[in-house]
């Protein structure tokens, strides 16, 4: 392992990614832990253009239906997740992915413990639909 202090010092305002070690091979699913009866999230990056968040959702827990202004890509990392988009259910297993389109109601439920990486891409602030 490289000493992280050997990398050039950057001000925190310059860091685009957070909550992950730099220049280290990491098992992504192990970067967020399950907690009984909880939905745990770890933000890796967030700005006006996109969001990158890890989730660990305990068995039986859910993120209730909502809409987003951006397209959301779910990448399943562990377990099984049930993704509902416009009242249609989709089952995801580790390695699977699905796009939840902007403006459409969607929800995530964990019939068994489920970890995912969520990538949300927002429209440019000047975009009008």
GUKOLMAR-235529 format. One record per residue: residue in one letter; x, y, z of N, C-alpha, C, CB in turn; residue number from 1. Coordinates in pm, 1 decimal. Atoms other than C-alpha are relative to their C-alpha. Glycine has a CB too. Layout:
BEGIN
a:X:Y:Z:X:Y:Z:X:Y:Z:X:Y:Z:NUM
...
//
This chain:
BEGIN
x:83.6:-119.7:0.0:0.0:0.0:0.0:86.9:124.4:0.0:-94.5:0.7:121.3:1
x:-71.0:-126.6:3.0:120.5:345.8:-85.3:-45.5:87.2:114.3:-21.0:71.3:-133.3:2
x:32.7:-95.9:-104.6:133.5:603.4:187.8:-80.9:112.5:-63.8:129.6:55.2:70.2:3
x:84.5:-103.0:59.0:-153.7:841.4:113.5:61.1:137.6:13.5:-136.5:-1.5:63.6:4
x:-62.7:-129.5:-19.5:58.8:1126.4:244.1:104.6:28.6:-107.0:63.1:6.9:137.5:5
x:-98.1:-21.7:105.8:295.5:1078.4:-52.0:-63.0:69.5:-121.5:62.3:-133.4:-42.1:6
x:65.7:-69.2:108.5:34.8:1228.9:-284.3:-1.5:149.3:29.1:-142.6:-53.6:-20.8:7
x:0.6:-144.8:-23.3:30.2:1605.6:-335.3:-117.2:39.0:90.0:-7.5:76.7:-134.3:8
x:104.4:-49.0:-90.4:-166.1:1786.5:-67.9:-98.6:83.6:-80.2:60.9:83.3:117.5:9
x:104.0:-77.3:66.3:-497.3:1921.2:-192.4:-93.7:55.2:105.9:-77.4:-86.4:-103.7:10
x:98.9:-57.4:-91.3:-736.1:2155.3:-16.0:-129.2:-79.6:-12.2:-24.6:151.4:-30.7:11
x:123.4:79.0:3.6:-1063.5:1987.0:76.2:-96.5:50.3:-106.5:-67.9:2.4:136.1:12
x:90.1:-53.5:102.5:-1248.1:2221.0:-161.8:37.1:-49.4:-139.1:1.7:152.4:2.6:13
x:-43.6:50.5:129.8:-1044.2:2070.8:-447.0:-30.2:-147.7:-19.3:147.2:23.4:-16.9:14
x:24.4:144.1:10.4:-1138.8:1709.5:-370.8:-133.9:-24.3:-68.2:2.7:-67.0:140.0:15
x:122.7:30.9:72.3:-1391.5:1578.7:-617.2:-61.9:-129.3:48.6:27.1:-8.6:-148.7:16
x:49.1:123.9:-58.9:-1419.8:1230.7:-468.5:33.6:1.2:147.9:61.3:-124.9:-70.4:17
x:-25.4:4.9:-143.8:-1451.5:1172.3:-96.7:-42.8:-135.6:54.9:-74.5:114.6:73.3:18
x:37.5:122.0:-72.6:-1489.0:886.1:150.9:53.6:-128.4:-62.0:-148.8:-9.0:8.6:19
x:-70.9:115.6:54.7:-1261.6:653.2:-52.0:149.2:31.0:3.7:-47.8:-33.3:-146.3:20
x:-145.1:-17.9:6.4:-886.0:600.5:-32.1:41.1:25.0:-144.4:74.4:-124.0:57.7:21
x:-52.9:-27.8:133.5:-697.6:743.9:-328.0:108.3:-101.4:-35.4:56.1:143.9:-7.9:22
x:-106.0:85.4:54.5:-471.7:525.8:-545.6:11.0:-132.1:74.9:133.4:72.7:4.6:23
x:3.5:128.6:-69.1:-581.4:204.4:-372.2:-109.6:-85.5:-63.0:-24.5:18.5:153.8:24
x:101.4:92.5:51.6:-760.2:-98.8:-517.7:-89.0:-40.6:116.6:65.7:-126.2:-68.3:25
x:94.2:23.8:-109.5:-1073.6:-140.4:-305.9:-116.4:-86.3:-46.5:-52.1:132.9:56.1:26
x:124.5:71.2:31.2:-1361.3:-389.6:-298.4:-117.2:96.5:26.5:-13.8:-133.1:86.5:27
x:99.6:-106.3:-11.3:-1640.9:-139.1:-366.1:-113.0:-33.7:97.0:-57.9:29.6:-135.5:28
x:112.0:38.7:-86.6:-1917.3:-333.1:-188.8:36.7:6.3:148.2:-47.0:-140.6:-35.1:29
x:-42.4:-2.2:-140.2:-1711.1:-334.9:131.9:24.7:141.6:51.6:125.8:-82.8:17.1:30
x:-22.2:-138.5:-42.5:-1692.0:45.6:145.1:-120.8:59.2:72.1:34.6:85.8:-120.0:31
x:117.5:-40.2:-77.7:-2036.9:66.8:306.2:-51.0:-126.0:70.1:-112.5:66.0:-91.9:32
x:40.3:114.8:-81.6:-2167.4:-159.2:584.4:-150.1:-3.5:23.8:72.6:2.5:133.2:33
x:139.0:18.5:-40.4:-2509.3:-302.2:657.2:-12.8:30.1:149.1:-48.9:-144.4:-31.8:34
x:36.1:-14.2:-140.5:-2671.6:-199.3:984.7:-143.8:-48.5:14.3:16.2:149.0:49.9:35
x:133.9:58.0:-16.3:-2978.1:-381.6:1120.8:-111.1:104.2:-9.0:-9.1:-71.7:133.1:36
x:118.8:-84.9:11.5:-3305.4:-220.9:1014.1:24.5:136.9:-58.7:-60.7:16.4:132.1:37
x:-32.0:-133.3:49.5:-3137.0:68.0:833.5:36.2:2.5:-147.8:112.8:57.2:79.5:38
x:-51.7:-31.9:133.0:-3061.9:221.4:496.8:119.9:91.1:23.9:-110.5:69.0:-93.5:39
x:-122.1:-76.2:-20.7:-2701.1:343.3:503.1:47.9:52.7:-134.3:109.6:-86.7:68.1:40
x:-54.3:-56.4:123.6:-2564.1:580.8:240.8:134.8:64.7:29.1:-98.1:103.4:-62.1:41
x:-131.3:-64.1:-8.2:-2211.2:704.0:177.4:20.4:77.1:-129.5:115.7:-105.5:23.3:42
x:-18.2:-85.0:117.3:-2171.5:997.4:-59.9:146.2:-0.4:-41.5:-47.8:144.1:28.3:43
x:-135.7:-0.8:54.1:-1865.6:966.8:-282.5:27.9:128.7:-77.5:21.8:-121.5:-90.4:44
x:-10.9:-128.0:70.1:-1930.7:1280.9:-489.2:-140.5:55.1:-19.4:74.1:-15.8:-137.7:45
x:130.1:-62.8:20.5:-2211.7:1532.9:-523.9:24.4:142.6:-47.0:-86.9:-2.8:130.7:46
x:-3.0:-138.6:46.0:-2242.7:1847.9:-730.7:-121.5:22.6:-90.3:134.2:32.2:-75.9:47
x:118.8:-31.2:80.4:-2487.7:2013.8:-970.3:-11.7:-87.9:-124.1:2.6:145.7:-41.4:48
x:3.0:83.1:120.3:-2394.3:1773.4:-1252.9:-29.7:-146.3:28.5:130.7:10.7:-71.9:49
x:21.2:140.8:-29.3:-2397.3:1435.4:-1081.9:15.0:-29.4:149.2:97.2:-85.1:-79.9:50
x:-17.8:51.9:-134.8:-2415.9:1236.4:-759.5:46.8:-143.9:-8.9:-131.0:10.6:82.1:51
x:-55.0:135.1:-4.7:-2226.6:919.1:-672.1:-9.5:-45.9:144.9:149.3:-5.3:-53.6:52
x:28.4:40.2:-137.6:-2350.8:733.3:-363.1:-6.8:-151.0:12.4:-130.8:62.1:48.1:53
x:9.9:142.1:-35.4:-2303.3:388.0:-211.1:-114.1:-16.9:99.0:134.5:-53.7:60.0:54
x:108.2:31.7:-93.6:-2600.8:231.0:-32.9:14.3:-143.0:50.0:-137.9:20.1:-66.5:55
x:16.0:132.9:-59.5:-2632.6:-65.1:204.4:-138.8:-0.3:63.0:114.7:-33.1:107.1:56
x:140.1:2.6:-43.8:-2999.5:-150.6:257.5:-25.6:-134.5:65.6:-99.0:24.1:-120.0:57
x:22.4:124.1:-71.6:-3081.6:-408.0:523.6:-126.2:-69.6:-50.6:-10.1:26.4:150.4:58
x:114.4:81.7:42.5:-3326.2:-690.3:448.0:-130.1:59.9:52.4:15.4:-145.7:49.4:59
x:131.7:-49.8:-36.0:-3683.3:-562.4:444.2:-12.8:151.3:-0.1:-36.2:-50.8:132.8:60
x:4.3:-147.2:1.4:-3589.5:-192.6:427.7:-20.0:50.0:-141.8:129.5:59.9:59.9:61
x:22.9:-55.5:132.3:-3666.6:41.4:140.1:23.7:149.4:-5.0:-139.5:-30.3:-44.8:62
x:0.7:-143.2:30.4:-3624.2:381.5:-16.9:-131.6:20.9:-72.1:127.1:46.9:-88.1:63
x:136.1:-11.9:53.3:-3982.2:489.7:-79.5:-2.3:74.8:-132.9:-90.0:70.8:100.8:64
x:15.9:-56.8:133.5:-4112.5:607.4:-415.8:21.4:151.3:1.1:-138.7:-33.0:-55.2:65
x:-28.8:-142.2:17.0:-3986.3:945.9:-529.9:39.1:22.9:-146.4:114.1:47.9:98.0:66
x:-44.0:-35.8:134.9:-3882.5:1128.9:-847.8:130.5:76.6:10.9:-108.0:84.3:-74.8:67
x:-125.6:-74.1:5.1:-3548.3:1274.7:-948.7:2.7:84.4:-126.7:122.0:-96.2:4.9:68
x:-15.4:-83.8:119.4:-3460.0:1553.9:-1189.4:108.8:-54.8:-92.4:33.2:144.5:40.2:69
x:-105.8:59.8:81.9:-3170.6:1339.0:-1316.1:-24.6:-147.2:-26.0:134.6:17.9:67.0:70
x:1.4:144.4:24.6:-3134.7:996.2:-1472.4:84.9:-67.3:107.1:53.0:-34.4:-143.8:71
x:-70.1:69.0:-108.1:-3027.5:747.1:-1204.9:36.0:-141.8:-43.7:-86.6:-3.0:128.3:72
x:-50.0:133.4:32.1:-2812.0:441.2:-1277.6:26.8:-72.6:131.3:129.4:6.7:-89.0:73
x:-24.8:85.2:-116.1:-2825.4:168.9:-1010.7:87.2:-116.2:-45.8:-134.3:-51.2:64.2:74
x:-87.7:113.9:25.5:-2539.4:-81.9:-1012.4:-3.3:-86.9:125.2:147.5:45.8:-35.6:75
x:11.1:90.5:-114.9:-2606.8:-379.6:-783.7:137.7:-56.5:34.2:-100.5:-115.3:-29.5:76
x:-130.8:46.1:-46.0:-2301.9:-474.6:-575.5:-7.2:-126.9:83.1:66.5:107.8:79.9:77
x:11.9:113.5:-91.2:-2433.6:-735.8:-330.8:-147.8:-25.3:28.0:78.2:25.7:132.7:78
x:136.4:34.3:-37.9:-2753.9:-921.4:-249.2:-98.8:15.1:-113.8:-43.4:84.7:114.6:79
x:109.2:-13.4:95.1:-3088.5:-869.9:-420.8:-79.6:125.3:30.2:-90.9:-123.4:3.2:80
x:80.2:-120.3:-15.9:-3275.1:-546.9:-479.4:-117.7:-1.0:-95.3:84.7:124.4:-22.5:81
x:119.1:-14.0:82.9:-3622.2:-479.7:-610.9:-15.3:148.0:-33.3:-128.2:-56.5:72.4:82
x:10.9:-137.6:47.5:-3635.0:-162.7:-819.3:-135.7:15.6:-66.3:115.9:36.4:-98.9:83
x:130.6:-25.5:60.1:-3979.3:-24.5:-901.1:8.0:132.3:-75.2:-113.6:2.9:108.3:84
x:3.7:-118.9:85.0:-4010.1:222.2:-1189.4:-138.0:3.7:-64.4:115.4:-1.3:-109.0:85
x:135.8:-10.5:56.7:-4357.9:344.9:-1289.4:-83.7:-124.0:30.5:7.1:21.2:-152.0:86
x:78.2:115.5:-45.9:-4516.2:57.8:-1090.6:43.8:-134.6:-59.1:-144.0:22.3:-32.8:87
x:-53.6:126.1:52.4:-4308.3:-206.1:-1276.8:120.1:-40.1:85.0:40.2:13.3:-151.5:88
x:-107.1:49.3:-87.5:-4082.8:-418.6:-1054.7:108.4:-70.8:-80.7:-57.0:-95.4:106.4:89
x:-116.5:61.7:64.0:-3732.2:-526.3:-1160.0:90.1:-54.2:110.9:77.6:103.1:-91.8:90
x:-91.1:58.7:-99.1:-3507.0:-764.4:-962.3:143.6:15.5:-46.9:-33.1:-149.5:24.3:91
x:-142.1:-15.8:31.1:-3135.4:-684.5:-950.7:82.5:-86.6:92.8:43.3:147.7:11.5:92
x:-96.4:80.3:-76.1:-2851.4:-911.0:-837.6:138.2:58.1:-27.6:-7.2:-153.7:-39.0:93
x:-135.7:-54.4:14.6:-2480.1:-832.3:-797.6:45.5:-5.3:-144.9:98.9:-76.9:88.7:94
x:-46.1:-9.6:137.9:-2343.4:-715.4:-1131.5:-103.5:56.5:-95.4:42.1:-133.9:-47.8:95
x:106.5:-55.1:84.2:-2681.6:-605.7:-1271.3:-7.5:151.3:15.8:-135.8:-64.1:35.2:96
x:24.4:-143.5:-11.4:-2773.6:-246.5:-1344.4:-132.3:34.0:-66.2:115.3:81.3:-63.6:97
x:123.8:-48.7:59.5:-3081.0:-45.2:-1437.0:1.6:151.9:4.6:-125.2:-57.2:73.6:98
x:13.9:-145.7:2.1:-3154.2:314.6:-1534.6:-141.7:35.5:43.5:31.3:58.4:-142.1:99
x:127.6:-55.1:-44.2:-3432.2:492.7:-1347.9:-9.5:138.7:-64.7:-10.8:6.7:160.1:100
x:3.2:-125.6:75.8:-3531.5:772.5:-1589.4:-45.7:119.7:83.4:-90.9:-15.2:-119.3:101
x:38.2:-124.9:-66.4:-3557.6:1131.5:-1470.7:-150.4:22.4:-10.7:76.2:119.5:-61.0:102
x:140.9:-35.3:1.0:-3908.1:1238.7:-1375.4:-96.3:-114.0:24.1:-32.2:61.4:-127.0:103
x:87.3:115.6:-21.6:-4042.2:884.7:-1330.5:8.5:-44.0:146.6:39.0:-117.4:-95.1:104
x:-5.7:47.9:-138.2:-4143.8:759.1:-985.1:74.6:-133.0:8.5:-141.8:-15.1:57.4:105
x:-76.4:123.6:-18.9:-3906.0:494.0:-856.8:24.8:-22.4:148.5:134.6:5.3:-77.5:106
x:-24.1:39.7:-138.6:-3834.9:304.7:-534.4:96.9:-117.0:-1.0:-133.5:-37.6:73.5:107
x:-93.2:111.7:-16.4:-3579.6:55.0:-404.9:-37.7:-74.2:126.8:148.7:49.0:5.6:108
x:31.4:83.5:-116.2:-3664.9:-234.9:-172.2:100.9:-113.5:5.0:-146.7:-55.3:-6.5:109
x:-96.7:108.7:-17.7:-3435.3:-500.1:-27.6:-70.1:-124.0:55.5:115.3:43.9:94.4:110
x:59.1:124.6:-49.2:-3606.2:-842.0:-10.6:104.0:-82.6:77.3:-57.3:-82.5:-117.8:111
x:-111.1:47.7:-82.5:-3264.4:-948.3:118.9:100.3:115.2:2.7:65.0:-135.9:-57.1:112
x:-96.0:-109.5:-9.2:-2971.6:-728.2:220.3:54.5:32.9:-138.6:115.4:-36.1:96.6:113
x:-32.1:-45.1:134.8:-2873.8:-519.8:-84.1:93.9:119.5:5.6:-127.9:35.7:-77.3:114
x:-90.7:-113.6:14.4:-2580.2:-294.8:-170.4:-0.8:44.8:-145.1:144.5:-36.5:46.2:115
x:1.6:-53.7:135.8:-2575.5:-64.7:-470.4:82.5:126.9:-6.7:-143.9:27.4:-46.6:116
x:-61.2:-128.0:32.0:-2385.5:218.5:-630.3:-103.0:76.0:-81.6:137.3:-16.6:-78.0:117
x:96.3:-84.4:70.4:-2615.6:499.7:-740.1:74.5:115.2:-65.9:-109.7:53.3:97.0:118
x:-58.2:-109.8:75.7:-2500.4:736.9:-1013.9:-115.7:79.9:-57.6:97.3:-51.3:-113.0:119
x:106.7:-85.9:52.1:-2736.3:1028.4:-1081.6:64.5:108.9:-84.5:-86.2:62.1:116.0:120
x:-49.9:-102.7:91.0:-2669.2:1251.0:-1381.9:-111.1:102.6:-18.1:44.9:-61.2:-138.1:121
x:99.1:-106.9:4.6:-2849.4:1584.2:-1361.0:13.0:79.2:-130.6:15.8:93.8:121.8:122
x:-7.4:-82.2:121.1:-2940.4:1804.9:-1659.6:78.8:127.7:30.7:-143.1:34.6:-53.1:123
x:-66.3:-129.5:-22.9:-2738.9:2123.0:-1711.6:-99.6:98.2:60.9:58.7:57.4:-133.0:124
x:89.6:-92.8:-69.2:-2879.8:2401.2:-1495.7:-77.8:87.8:-97.8:79.3:87.6:96.0:125
x:66.7:-84.1:99.3:-2970.7:2592.6:-1813.0:-104.6:-75.4:-82.0:102.4:59.8:-92.7:126
x:94.1:82.0:79.6:-3172.1:2300.5:-1956.8:-144.8:25.9:42.8:33.3:-151.3:14.9:127
x:142.5:-14.0:-29.4:-3547.5:2347.9:-1983.5:-74.8:-103.4:-80.6:-51.6:143.8:-31.7:128
x:82.8:100.8:69.4:-3799.0:2077.4:-2067.2:-143.6:44.1:-0.2:12.7:-139.1:66.3:129
//
